[in-house]
Amino acid sequence: MTESITPDNHSDTSAATVAGLMALLRADRRAKRWAEAEQHATALLESEPDNAHGLLWLAEAHEKQGHIDLAIAWYERALELDARRPEPVPRSVFQRLAILYSRAGRYDGSQRVCQRYTERYPESSDAWNRLSRAAGKAGDAVLCLTARNQADAIRAEREYQEERMRARGTRLLELYEARLAELGLGADETGEREAQPAATGVSGGDLEASSNAPTAAPHDDAWLAREQALMDAIQQLLREEGDERAERF
């Protein structure tokens, strides 16, 4: 007797089909088999029409084969999907579509796509740089300058935060070493690996959690003293940062 396909079975089959086609598409892209990628992406979209990667990869397959009008059409389909859902589609949809419009001399289209890119990824300096270039080609000097200034501001803020994290790590290490010196501990007084405070890229909340976290299983007294020295250094750094914020505001 032939087993009937229940809704759950059909769902499982569809999920397996989508997963299999995604795997084939990834292999096609790695091997640059663009005709096969086109076929597999088409099949994927037949099973799951709103698959963002399927739309992107079908557009890419057409682009790589020189089917520029089809590539633009499928990238635009991906943008339509982007407008219908809360999470944005991959950045490359905006990037590739803007480039294709620009190459075709359709600068208004490129500007429109880049504008949408900045709306979906407002913290991306790449998005604002692309909008600046597209607006310049479209003849919108005001938007060109505004977007470039925004890109510069985002880049400057990122560089500031990176430098602040480096300075934070340096300061924590200074506090830690000073606390060790107060306790009369040196780097070679124990066989245990020196505890290194890794504060670069650590947020204030993470530091507070670290300062309240239980220590590892007991070791010798020198090891425990070093652990406590690190906790003391973190607490001191948090106090200094709190004082700094209070002075600013």
C-alpha positions as CSV (number, residue, x, y, z in Angstrom):
1,M,0.0,0.0,0.0
2,T,1.3,3.4,-0.9
3,E,1.8,5.6,2.2
4,S,-0.3,8.8,2.0
5,I,1.5,12.1,2.4
6,T,0.3,14.0,5.5
7,P,0.8,17.7,5.8
8,D,3.7,17.1,8.2
9,N,5.3,14.7,5.8
10,H,4.9,17.2,3.0
11,S,6.5,20.0,5.1
12,D,9.4,17.7,5.9
13,T,9.8,16.9,2.2
14,S,9.7,20.6,1.3
15,A,12.3,21.5,3.9
16,A,14.6,18.7,2.7
17,T,14.2,19.9,-0.9
18,V,15.0,23.5,0.0
19,A,18.1,22.4,2.1
20,G,19.3,20.2,-0.8
21,L,18.9,23.0,-3.4
22,M,20.7,25.4,-1.1
23,A,23.6,23.0,-0.8
24,L,23.7,22.6,-4.6
25,L,23.6,26.3,-5.1
26,R,26.5,26.9,-2.7
27,A,28.5,24.2,-4.6
28,D,27.6,25.8,-8.0
29,R,28.7,29.3,-6.8
30,R,32.0,28.0,-5.5
31,A,32.7,26.2,-8.8
32,K,31.3,29.2,-10.8
33,R,28.8,26.9,-12.6
34,W,26.4,29.7,-13.3
35,A,24.1,27.9,-15.7
36,E,23.6,25.2,-13.1
37,A,23.2,27.8,-10.4
38,E,20.4,29.4,-12.4
39,Q,18.6,26.1,-12.7
40,H,18.9,25.3,-9.0
41,A,17.9,28.8,-7.9
42,T,14.9,28.7,-10.1
43,A,13.9,25.3,-8.6
44,L,14.5,26.7,-5.1
45,L,12.2,29.7,-5.7
46,E,9.5,27.3,-7.1
47,S,9.6,25.6,-3.6
48,E,10.0,28.8,-1.6
49,P,9.2,32.0,-3.6
50,D,10.3,34.3,-0.8
51,N,13.7,32.8,-0.2
52,A,16.1,35.8,-0.1
53,H,19.2,33.8,-0.9
54,G,17.4,32.2,-3.8
55,L,16.4,35.6,-5.3
56,L,20.0,36.9,-4.7
57,W,21.7,33.8,-6.2
58,L,19.4,33.7,-9.2
59,A,20.1,37.4,-9.9
60,E,23.8,36.7,-9.5
61,A,23.7,33.7,-11.9
62,H,22.0,35.9,-14.5
63,E,24.6,38.7,-13.9
64,K,27.5,36.3,-14.3
65,Q,26.1,35.0,-17.6
66,G,25.7,38.5,-18.9
67,H,21.9,38.5,-18.6
68,I,21.9,42.1,-17.2
69,D,18.2,42.9,-17.6
70,L,17.2,39.6,-16.0
71,A,19.7,40.2,-13.2
72,I,18.3,43.6,-12.5
73,A,14.7,42.2,-12.5
74,W,15.6,39.5,-9.9
75,Y,17.5,41.9,-7.7
76,E,14.5,44.1,-7.8
77,R,12.4,41.1,-6.7
78,A,14.7,40.8,-3.8
79,L,14.1,44.5,-2.9
80,E,10.4,43.9,-3.1
81,L,10.8,41.1,-0.6
82,D,12.9,43.4,1.6
83,A,10.0,45.9,1.7
84,R,7.7,43.1,3.0
85,R,9.7,41.8,5.9
86,P,11.3,43.3,9.0
87,E,14.8,42.0,8.6
88,P,16.8,43.3,5.6
89,V,17.9,41.2,2.7
90,P,21.7,40.7,2.3
91,R,23.8,43.8,1.7
92,S,25.0,42.4,-1.6
93,V,21.5,42.8,-3.1
94,F,21.7,46.6,-2.7
95,Q,25.4,46.7,-3.7
96,R,25.1,44.6,-6.9
97,L,21.8,46.2,-8.1
98,A,23.2,49.7,-7.6
99,I,26.3,48.8,-9.6
100,L,24.3,47.3,-12.5
101,Y,22.1,50.4,-12.7
102,S,25.2,52.7,-12.6
103,R,26.9,50.6,-15.4
104,A,23.7,50.9,-17.5
105,G,23.8,54.7,-17.0
106,R,20.6,54.6,-14.9
107,Y,21.9,56.8,-12.1
108,D,18.4,57.6,-10.7
109,G,17.9,53.9,-10.2
110,S,21.3,53.5,-8.6
111,Q,20.5,56.4,-6.2
112,R,17.1,54.9,-5.3
113,V,18.7,51.6,-4.4
114,C,21.5,53.2,-2.4
115,Q,18.9,55.3,-0.5
116,R,17.1,52.1,0.4
117,Y,20.5,50.6,1.4
118,T,21.1,53.4,3.9
119,E,17.6,53.0,5.4
120,R,18.1,49.3,6.0
121,Y,21.7,49.5,7.1
122,P,21.9,53.1,8.6
123,E,25.2,52.4,10.5
124,S,27.0,51.2,7.3
125,S,29.6,53.7,6.0
126,D,29.6,51.6,2.8
127,A,25.9,52.3,2.3
128,W,26.4,56.1,2.7
129,N,29.5,56.1,0.5
130,R,27.6,54.4,-2.3
131,L,24.7,56.8,-1.9
132,S,27.1,59.7,-2.2
133,R,28.6,58.4,-5.4
134,A,25.2,57.5,-6.9
135,A,23.8,60.9,-6.0
136,G,26.9,62.6,-7.6
137,K,26.3,60.7,-10.8
138,A,22.6,61.6,-10.7
139,G,23.4,65.3,-10.3
140,D,22.2,65.7,-6.8
141,A,25.0,67.7,-5.3
142,V,23.3,68.3,-1.9
143,L,22.6,64.6,-1.3
144,C,26.1,63.7,-2.5
145,L,27.7,65.9,0.1
146,T,25.3,65.0,2.9
147,A,25.8,61.2,2.3
148,R,29.6,61.6,2.2
149,N,29.5,63.6,5.5
150,Q,27.4,60.8,7.1
151,A,29.8,58.1,5.9
152,D,32.8,60.1,7.3
153,A,31.0,60.5,10.7
154,I,30.2,56.8,10.9
155,R,33.8,55.9,10.1
156,A,35.2,58.4,12.6
157,E,32.9,57.1,15.3
158,R,34.0,53.5,14.6
159,E,37.7,54.5,14.7
160,Y,37.0,56.3,18.0
161,Q,35.3,53.3,19.6
162,E,38.2,51.0,18.4
163,E,40.7,53.4,19.9
164,R,38.7,53.6,23.1
165,M,38.7,49.9,23.4
166,R,42.4,49.7,23.0
167,A,42.9,52.4,25.6
168,R,40.5,50.6,27.9
169,G,42.5,47.4,27.6
170,T,45.8,49.3,28.3
171,R,44.3,51.0,31.4
172,L,43.0,47.8,32.8
173,L,46.4,46.1,32.4
174,E,48.0,49.1,34.2
175,L,45.6,48.8,37.1
176,Y,46.0,45.0,37.2
177,E,49.8,45.3,37.3
178,A,49.7,48.0,39.9
179,R,47.4,45.8,42.1
180,L,49.8,42.9,41.7
181,A,52.7,45.1,42.8
182,E,50.7,46.2,45.9
183,L,50.3,42.5,46.8
184,G,54.0,41.9,46.2
185,L,53.3,39.5,43.3
186,G,55.4,39.2,40.2
187,A,54.8,37.5,36.9
188,D,57.1,34.5,37.7
189,E,56.0,33.8,41.3
190,T,53.6,31.0,40.4
191,G,53.6,28.2,37.8
192,E,50.1,29.1,36.8
193,R,49.7,31.1,33.6
194,E,49.5,34.8,34.2
195,A,45.9,36.0,34.2
196,Q,45.7,38.6,31.4
197,P,42.9,41.1,31.5
198,A,41.3,41.1,28.0
199,A,39.3,44.3,28.0
200,T,39.6,45.3,24.4
201,G,36.1,44.9,22.9
202,V,34.5,44.3,26.3
203,S,31.5,46.4,27.3
204,G,30.9,47.9,30.7
205,G,28.2,45.4,31.4
206,D,30.6,42.5,30.5
207,L,33.2,44.0,32.9
208,E,30.7,44.2,35.7
209,A,29.6,40.6,35.1
210,S,33.3,39.6,35.1
211,S,33.9,41.4,38.4
212,N,31.0,39.6,40.1
213,A,31.6,36.2,38.5
214,P,32.7,33.3,40.7
215,T,36.3,32.3,40.3
216,A,37.5,28.9,39.0
217,A,38.2,25.9,41.2
218,P,40.7,26.8,44.0
219,H,44.4,26.8,43.2
220,D,47.2,28.0,45.4
221,D,47.2,31.3,47.3
222,A,49.2,33.2,44.7
223,W,46.8,32.1,41.9
224,L,43.8,33.2,44.0
225,A,45.5,36.5,44.8
226,R,46.0,37.2,41.1
227,E,42.4,36.4,40.4
228,Q,41.3,38.9,43.1
229,A,43.8,41.5,41.7
230,L,42.1,41.2,38.3
231,M,38.6,41.7,39.9
232,D,39.9,44.7,41.8
233,A,41.3,46.2,38.6
234,I,38.0,45.7,36.8
235,Q,36.2,47.4,39.6
236,Q,38.6,50.3,39.6
237,L,38.2,50.8,35.9
238,L,34.4,50.8,36.2
239,R,34.7,53.4,38.9
240,E,37.0,55.6,36.8
241,E,34.6,55.3,33.8
242,G,31.6,56.2,36.1
243,D,33.4,59.3,37.4
244,E,34.3,60.3,33.8
245,R,30.6,60.0,32.7
246,A,29.5,62.0,35.8
247,E,31.9,64.8,34.9
248,R,30.7,65.0,31.3
249,F,27.0,65.1,32.3
